[in-house]
Amino acid sequence: MKHKTSVLIVNSREKTSKVRQVPTHIIVHWRKYAAFLSLLIISFILVSGFLIYQNTSRVYQERLDRANYIRSRIDLHKALTAFASIDSGMYRINSFLQDRGLEKLKMDNMGGISAEFDITNINEFADFYQKQVLGLEETLNSVPIGKPFDGKITSEYGYRRNPFTGRNTEFHGGIDFKGQVGDSIKATGCGIVTFAGYKGGYGRCVIIEHDKNLQTLYAHLWQIHVKKGDYVQSGQFIGLMGSSGRSTGSHLHYEIIYNRKRINPKKYISIDDEEEIYG
C-alpha cells in the first residue's frame, strides 16, 4: 500500500480550506525529482541546440560551397567590363536616336530572368548582349536614319504637280526640306562619298554610299564641304543648303537609293515597325 500525505491548502481570500493528498515519496524525495526534471529540460535544450547548429552549419557550408563554385566559374572583371560596355553602348545609341529626332530605346522591362538561368553563365550572358548592342550600334551608324536637316517637309516622295508649270504631274524621287540658304546639312549615316559636285538638275550634290546597295543623295546645295573618296560619319556636316540646279527656292532635296532604285526616304526618317527597312 502506497503512503499518502494530506496537504492542507489555505486560501486567505476564502474562509474554507482544501485538503489534497500527495504521495509521501514525492514529498520526501522532491529534490531528486526536481533535479531530474531540470536535467531533462537542460538535456532537451542542449540536444535541440545541437541539432539546430548542425543543420545551420550544413546549410551554411552548402551556401559557402556554392558561392565558391560560382566565384570560380565567373570572371567578375570581365562581367563588369561587359555590362559597362552595354551601358555606354545604350547611351550612345539613345544619343544617336535623340539627335535625329527619334524615340529612345526603353529598357524598363526586359522580361526578367527565367527560372532555368544559371548565374554561372553570367559571362556568356553579358558577352551576348554586349555583341547585340555593338551590332545594333554599327547598324544604326551604317544605315541612313533620321533627317539630314531639321526643317519642314514641303514635298513628299511620289507623284506631284509640276512645281514650275503648275500643270501636269511628275514623279518626285525624294523628299524636300524647306530652309534658308546656308543652313547646315548632315549625313544620315556613315559611308564613303562617291560623288561631290554639280549634277544637272540636282545642282550641287553629294552622294554617299553606305554599302554596295544603299546610297543617299543631297541636292541643290549652295556649298559642298566634302570630296569624293571621303569617309563621313553619321551626323557629319557635309554642306550648306542652297537652290542650285532645277529649283524653285532654297531647300534640300534628299533621296535614298536602294539597288539603284529610289525609295521613299520617309521609311528611314521615322522608324515604323510595320514598314520595311532595307540595308
C-alpha positions as CSV (number, residue, x, y, z in Angstrom):
1,M,0.0,0.0,0.0
2,K,1.3,3.4,-1.0
3,H,1.5,6.0,1.7
4,K,0.0,9.4,1.1
5,T,0.3,12.6,2.9
6,S,-2.5,15.1,3.4
7,V,-1.7,18.7,2.5
8,L,-3.8,21.5,3.8
9,I,-4.2,24.3,1.2
10,V,-5.3,27.6,2.9
11,N,-6.6,30.4,0.7
12,S,-6.5,33.7,2.6
13,R,-9.3,35.1,0.4
14,E,-11.7,32.3,1.2
15,K,-13.0,31.0,4.5
16,T,-12.7,27.4,3.6
17,S,-9.5,25.4,3.1
18,K,-8.8,22.5,0.8
19,V,-7.1,19.2,1.6
20,R,-5.1,17.4,-1.1
21,Q,-3.4,14.0,-0.8
22,V,0.0,13.7,-2.3
23,P,2.2,10.5,-2.4
24,T,4.5,10.6,0.5
25,H,7.6,9.6,-1.5
26,I,7.2,12.7,-3.7
27,I,7.4,15.0,-0.7
28,V,10.3,13.0,0.8
29,H,12.3,12.9,-2.4
30,W,11.1,16.2,-4.1
31,R,14.7,17.4,-4.5
32,K,15.6,14.3,-6.6
33,Y,12.5,14.8,-8.8
34,A,13.3,18.5,-9.2
35,A,16.9,17.7,-10.2
36,F,15.8,15.0,-12.7
37,L,13.2,17.4,-14.3
38,S,15.8,20.1,-14.5
39,L,18.3,17.7,-16.1
40,L,15.7,16.6,-18.6
41,I,14.9,20.2,-19.6
42,I,18.6,21.1,-19.9
43,S,19.2,17.9,-22.0
44,F,16.3,18.8,-24.3
45,I,17.7,22.3,-24.8
46,L,21.2,21.1,-25.5
47,V,20.0,18.4,-28.0
48,S,17.7,20.9,-29.7
49,G,20.6,23.5,-29.9
50,F,23.0,20.9,-31.3
51,L,20.5,19.8,-34.0
52,I,19.8,23.4,-34.9
53,Y,23.5,24.2,-35.1
54,Q,24.3,21.1,-37.1
55,N,21.5,21.9,-39.6
56,T,22.5,25.6,-39.8
57,S,26.2,24.6,-40.3
58,R,25.3,22.2,-43.1
59,V,23.1,24.9,-44.9
60,Y,25.9,27.5,-44.3
61,Q,28.5,25.1,-45.7
62,E,26.4,24.3,-48.7
63,R,25.9,28.0,-49.4
64,L,29.6,28.6,-48.9
65,D,30.5,25.8,-51.3
66,R,28.0,27.2,-53.9
67,A,29.5,30.7,-53.5
68,N,33.0,29.4,-54.0
69,Y,31.9,27.4,-57.0
70,I,30.2,30.5,-58.6
71,R,33.3,32.6,-57.9
72,S,35.5,30.0,-59.6
73,R,33.3,30.0,-62.7
74,I,32.7,33.7,-63.1
75,D,35.2,36.3,-64.3
76,L,33.9,39.2,-62.3
77,H,36.1,41.8,-64.0
78,K,35.1,40.6,-67.5
79,A,31.4,40.7,-66.5
80,L,31.6,44.2,-65.1
81,T,33.5,45.4,-68.2
82,A,30.8,43.8,-70.5
83,F,28.0,45.4,-68.6
84,A,29.8,48.8,-68.6
85,S,30.1,48.4,-72.4
86,I,26.4,47.6,-72.7
87,D,25.5,50.7,-70.6
88,S,27.8,53.0,-72.6
89,G,26.6,51.5,-75.9
90,M,22.9,52.1,-75.0
91,Y,23.8,55.7,-74.1
92,R,25.4,56.2,-77.5
93,I,22.5,54.6,-79.3
94,N,20.0,56.8,-77.5
95,S,22.1,59.9,-78.1
96,F,22.2,58.9,-81.8
97,L,18.4,58.5,-81.9
98,Q,17.7,61.7,-80.0
99,D,20.0,63.7,-82.3
100,R,17.8,62.5,-85.2
101,G,14.5,63.3,-83.5
102,L,13.7,59.6,-82.9
103,E,12.4,58.0,-79.8
104,K,14.9,56.5,-77.4
105,L,15.1,52.8,-76.8
106,K,13.5,51.8,-73.5
107,M,14.8,49.1,-71.2
108,D,12.4,49.4,-68.3
109,N,11.2,45.8,-68.6
110,M,13.5,43.2,-70.1
111,G,11.2,40.3,-69.1
112,G,13.3,39.2,-66.0
113,I,15.4,36.1,-65.8
114,S,14.0,32.7,-66.4
115,A,14.0,30.0,-63.7
116,E,16.4,28.0,-65.9
117,F,19.0,30.8,-65.8
118,D,22.3,29.7,-64.1
119,I,24.3,32.5,-62.6
120,T,27.5,30.8,-63.6
121,N,26.5,31.7,-67.2
122,I,26.6,35.4,-66.5
123,N,29.8,35.9,-68.6
124,E,28.2,34.3,-71.6
125,F,25.0,36.3,-70.9
126,A,27.0,39.6,-70.8
127,D,29.0,38.8,-73.9
128,F,25.8,38.0,-75.9
129,Y,24.1,41.3,-75.0
130,Q,27.4,43.3,-75.5
131,K,27.6,41.9,-79.0
132,Q,24.0,42.6,-79.7
133,V,24.3,46.3,-78.5
134,L,27.5,46.8,-80.5
135,G,25.9,45.2,-83.6
136,L,22.8,47.5,-83.2
137,E,25.1,50.5,-82.9
138,E,27.0,49.5,-86.0
139,T,23.8,49.0,-88.0
140,L,22.4,52.3,-86.9
141,N,25.6,54.1,-87.9
142,S,25.7,52.4,-91.4
143,V,22.0,52.7,-92.3
144,P,20.8,56.3,-93.1
145,I,18.3,57.1,-90.3
146,G,16.7,60.4,-89.3
147,K,16.6,63.7,-91.1
148,P,19.6,65.4,-92.9
149,F,18.0,68.7,-92.0
150,D,15.5,69.5,-89.2
151,G,13.1,71.5,-91.3
152,K,9.6,71.4,-92.6
153,I,8.9,68.8,-95.4
154,T,7.4,70.7,-98.3
155,S,7.3,67.9,-100.9
156,E,6.8,64.2,-100.3
157,Y,8.1,61.2,-102.3
158,G,5.8,60.2,-105.3
159,Y,3.8,61.9,-108.0
160,R,3.1,65.6,-107.6
161,R,2.0,68.6,-109.7
162,N,4.9,70.2,-111.7
163,P,6.3,73.0,-109.4
164,F,7.4,75.0,-112.4
165,T,4.4,75.0,-114.6
166,G,1.7,74.1,-112.1
167,R,0.2,71.7,-114.6
168,N,0.6,68.0,-115.3
169,T,2.3,65.7,-112.8
170,E,5.8,64.4,-112.4
171,F,7.5,61.8,-110.2
172,H,9.4,63.2,-107.3
173,G,12.1,60.7,-106.2
174,G,12.8,62.1,-102.8
175,I,11.7,64.5,-100.0
176,D,12.2,68.3,-99.9
177,F,13.1,70.1,-96.7
178,K,12.5,73.9,-96.6
179,G,15.2,76.1,-95.1
180,Q,17.4,79.1,-95.7
181,V,20.5,79.4,-97.8
182,G,23.5,78.5,-95.7
183,D,21.7,76.1,-93.4
184,S,23.9,73.1,-92.4
185,I,23.2,69.7,-94.0
186,K,24.4,66.5,-92.3
187,A,24.9,62.9,-93.4
188,T,22.3,60.5,-92.2
189,G,24.7,57.5,-92.0
190,C,28.3,56.5,-92.1
191,G,29.7,55.9,-95.6
192,I,32.0,56.9,-98.5
193,V,31.4,60.0,-100.7
194,T,31.1,58.7,-104.2
195,F,30.1,62.0,-105.8
196,A,30.6,65.6,-104.8
197,G,30.0,68.2,-107.4
198,Y,27.5,69.6,-109.9
199,K,24.9,67.1,-111.3
200,G,22.5,68.5,-113.8
201,G,19.1,69.4,-112.3
202,Y,20.3,68.3,-108.9
203,G,22.7,71.3,-108.9
204,R,25.5,70.9,-106.3
205,C,25.0,67.4,-105.0
206,V,26.6,64.9,-102.6
207,I,26.1,61.1,-102.9
208,I,27.2,58.9,-100.0
209,E,27.4,55.1,-100.4
210,H,26.6,53.3,-97.1
211,D,27.1,49.8,-98.6
212,K,27.1,48.4,-102.2
213,N,23.3,48.6,-102.4
214,L,22.4,51.7,-100.4
215,Q,23.2,55.4,-101.1
216,T,21.8,58.7,-100.0
217,L,21.7,61.9,-102.2
218,Y,21.7,65.5,-101.0
219,A,20.9,68.0,-103.8
220,H,20.5,71.8,-104.6
221,L,23.4,72.7,-102.2
222,W,25.0,76.1,-102.0
223,Q,28.3,74.8,-100.9
224,I,29.8,71.3,-100.6
225,H,32.2,70.6,-97.8
226,V,33.3,67.0,-98.6
227,K,35.0,65.5,-101.6
228,K,34.8,62.2,-103.5
229,G,36.5,59.4,-101.5
230,D,36.0,60.9,-98.1
231,Y,34.7,58.7,-95.3
232,V,32.0,60.5,-93.4
233,Q,30.4,59.7,-90.0
234,S,26.7,59.6,-89.3
235,G,25.6,63.2,-88.4
236,Q,28.7,64.8,-90.0
237,F,28.4,68.2,-91.7
238,I,28.7,67.8,-95.5
239,G,27.5,71.1,-97.0
240,L,25.2,74.1,-96.9
241,M,21.6,74.4,-98.2
242,G,21.0,76.4,-101.4
243,S,19.0,76.5,-104.5
244,S,21.3,75.3,-107.2
245,G,20.1,73.3,-110.3
246,R,16.5,72.8,-111.1
247,S,15.0,74.5,-108.1
248,T,12.2,77.0,-107.2
249,G,13.8,78.2,-104.0
250,S,16.1,77.4,-101.1
251,H,15.6,73.8,-100.0
252,L,17.3,70.4,-99.6
253,H,16.2,67.5,-102.0
254,Y,17.0,64.2,-100.2
255,E,16.9,60.8,-101.8
256,I,17.6,57.2,-100.7
257,I,18.7,54.8,-103.4
258,Y,18.4,51.0,-102.8
259,N,19.6,48.6,-105.6
260,R,19.8,51.6,-108.0
261,K,16.1,52.4,-107.3
262,R,14.9,55.5,-105.5
263,I,12.8,54.5,-102.5
264,N,10.7,56.5,-100.0
265,P,13.1,58.2,-97.5
266,K,10.2,58.6,-95.0
267,K,10.7,54.9,-94.1
268,Y,14.1,55.9,-92.7
269,I,13.2,59.3,-91.3
270,S,10.7,57.8,-88.8
271,I,11.1,54.2,-87.9
272,D,7.9,52.2,-88.2
273,D,7.8,48.5,-87.3
274,E,5.2,47.9,-90.0
275,E,7.4,49.4,-92.7
276,E,10.3,47.5,-94.2
277,I,13.8,49.0,-93.7
278,Y,16.4,48.0,-96.3
279,G,20.1,47.7,-95.8
